[in-house]
């Protein structure tokens, strides 16, 4: 099995458009990821958190955009997890919580294990750090272009 990650994606206007769904399905179709769980949670204006059932989002992507995800449930993502994710949301928003396996990494992980290697650390570089790094490189490139 490859590494398993999760994402919590907050939709600022409270309702997703479904625009990203075909891209997510494409990642699955190409064998890059396998979706293990997909859940939704809403945080009300007053701060109350509510788990939203997939069937309650029928207007998304023309009414059937989420049908492909019906039955996706590994048991890794529990209602308590969704509720916990909802506590970090801004008021009056909806979020998708996605748990997925990185299938692309599974053969590499298996080969490393066969050779006695083990993963001893992992993590993710925050988007803000990446953006700052790219901005710094762009600034150096701009100065070099002037000289």
N, C-alpha and C positions, 0 to 999 in steps of 0.2 A: 504494500500500500504506500502511496505517496503522502507527503505532508498534508495535513488538514488545516485549513485556515477558515476564518470567518470575516465577514464584513457587515457593518451596520451602516446602511445608507439612508440618510434622512432626506425627506422631500420637503423642501422649504414651504411650498404652497399647500402642503397637506395632502396632495394627491399626485402620484406619479403619472406620467403620460404614457409610459410603456415603450418609449423610444429605445431604451437600452435592452429590452427583452430579446430582440433578434440577435444582438451581439452576444448576449449570454448564451442563447441557444447555439450559436455558431461555435463558441468555445467548447460546449459539450459535444456537438457534432464532430468537431475536429479532434476529439480525444485529448484536449488540453486539460480540462477539468471534469470532475463528476460532481454534480450537485447532490449533497447528502441531506440537507434540510433547507427549507425556505419558509420563513415565517414573517408575519407583519405585526407591528405594534403601533399604537397611536397614543400620543400624549395630548390630552385636552388642554384647553386654554387655562383651566384651573389647576393643571398639573397632574390630574388623574391619568393613570396609565391603563390602557385596555388592549388586550390581544385581539387582533383582527383576523378573522378567518379568511382564507383564500377565496371562498365562495362569496364573501361580502365585497370583493373588489371586481365585480363583473364588468364594470364600465371601463376598466383598464384595457388599453389597446384594442378598442373596438368590440369589447365584450367577451372575447375568447383568448386574449393574449396570455392569460395565466393558465389556461387549460393544460398546457404541456407540463406544468409543474404539479398537477393534481396527483396525490399519492406519493410525492417525494417526501420521505421521512425516514431517517435512520435511527432516530431516537436520541441523537446527540444533543439536539436543541429542544429543551423542555419549556413548558409555559413559564416557569420561574425565570429561565434565561431570557425569554422575550420580555417579561416584566422588568427584569433588571436592565435590559437594553433600553427600555422605554424611559427609565429614570434619567438618562443622560440626554434625552432629546429636548429640543426647544419646545415650548408650549405651542399647541395647535399645529403639530406636525405628525406625519406618518413616516415610518421607517420600515425598510425591508432588512431582515437579518438572514444572511446567506452563509451556510456552512458548506464548504466544498473541498474536495480532494484534488491536489495537484497531480493529475495523472502523468504529466510529462516527467515528473521527478521519480516516479515509482521504479522504472528500470535502473536508474542511476543509484537509488537507495539500495536496491536489491544487490547490485554489483558491489557496492561498497561494503555491505554487510557480509557478503560471501568472502571478501578479502580481509575481514577482521576490522574494518573501519566502523566508527560509530559517530553519530552526530552529537557533538558536545555543547553546541550553542546555536541559536538561531534568533532571528528577529526581523524587524521591518524598519527601514529608514523612513521617518515621517515625511510626508509630502512637503511640509514647510521647509525642512532641511534640504530636500532635493531642489526645490525652487530657488532657495537662497544660493545653493551651489551653482546652479545653471546661470543665475543672474551674475554671480561673481565671475564666472568664465566669460560670459558675454561682455562684461565691463572690461576685462583684460584684453579680449579680442578687439574691442572698440579702441582702446588705447594703442594697441599694437598696430592697428590699421592706420592710425593717425601718424605714427612714427615711421 
